[in-house]
């Protein structure tokens, strides 16, 4: 990581316990595992509300109760995911500060204002979600207001994602650092608005939609297998189709967003780009291409098999 190279300057190299281990395990692998699980749940709780609200709007406009029921069922999946995402985020924070104390001291020194903003936005998002979810039936005659809550839920979630993206993007494309002293000499906005912030945010937004849709499609497939009546099978078959269709809306433009992000990576640091796609991590891009191709092939074969009940 580019920022890690900068922080390896002599001014910081002499500091004790710059890096630690987690119960003897490699610190990089520990961070990777915790961050990966956290990001999966985060992608789910950010992606599902997008098409849940979209489906609710369709049901509101068409007066078809099936869409409202489907949107509510999608939203039900978020209850436990929100709490677990928060717990994993706390674990990731403790692990980062515990294993990389000097690095996190440097990063929090730059982004501490945005970290407080992140916490406040998460509180707003959680509050909005629980009002949106638990008042669903009570606001059946005030659908416009209820949909507004859903839109706000997506706004908070998107801004939270972009705030966190600024931290990750800065680690890959640091700016405003004095190479002699290793000290940050720029402004917070310059750090946030780094070269990779926008492309990473676009890529993650589309990835969240695709991931959330596929999880809902998988949930519907499991429910379909356990259904005991034709009406239930038809409902979950349709639910799976909608989830997979929503996922494709995010997955189709995702490679183009990935190309945009990759181009900006090379622009920020050609060495990092070469190491990423032609060096140690090149094999992951081959596996990724195979998996994406497999997703397109499988999803293209998924169409509703049951007659949707009225």
Steps between C-alpha positions, in 0.01 A plus 500: 500500500636838395431668835677219684813569295489868593452418867806280493709820500777524762290734710262214576721198456662545839168503686445190715225251413413648163342165411362228724362151456162359597552200731796400286308524170620720218357851541423545128302175482313587822400842364407351163266239651320741733478778242371261232216370718415855609492619138272213398243592764551869423435438130182314590356771727583768242385309192170350617329832596565635149283249320264451798397864472491474121263203521287682758469796263394267218234346726381846607463617142347179363280434807622141489531362857746232384774759461438649842514153657821426312662827609407431862642149482827636361511755781446228761836354403676816618413489872768262618744607228510858633598390849757249379654757265541743790661230717744406225579867443587537867717188486677631190565836669649336811712271285632783284597715797642199683709357216600820322521766774735742321320470170158560657638789704610662175174422316271611784705817533392591148147358489380538861231753399361263237508214751266695730284575195496127419379413851225763484385383158489140619275606787271679252498200268416254778224721638351556155510129426314397815232767443472393136472132592283501813256766374441326167142392577417813702591722206310303238278803437800735490708322241661818372646577843605138550680495164672827596638320806628225272667754274664664802619157614677460167644851514652440846637164390657638181665790683632260768650287225663801337649620829656159563613484137698819547711327767563190288568701185743727685704200611547408133551853366630720786541870432617796704787318674845650554736224383780630719314493831207270421258762636168592340504860375172516306135558594239244596308561179814441293549170681135401448493611135795282403542356147328167576205624708242539220587187298511285815163638616337429163647150491391419855149641448439273202665208682269551798192485276623183330600330825178590682286381209676165478470442874125564478484267201674230702263556793202467267642176354527346847145609587380360167644159582314500831170626361201269546237663278496610134434859610807502723717349227377757250568784741856396584573412139399853405693644794814321385453630148463860623807465722709365215369763258597771750843342534550511124414871498809548715716222355478596131657849540737379776787396267496846341518658845786261578681614186454863606639419846791306353587784265508745789717260702756498219476880476564538873781242511610296200713282729199413717293426190765267359538319832124471533414365154830361378677399819414326824123553467462424129356153574210655690393692189494177297281332762280810516448499123403131507253555786341803332460305177344216696254739666386637166452150355305370801279805547416515128334159541284609794141579404180457703400134477173533688189691409500802731199494727261793501 
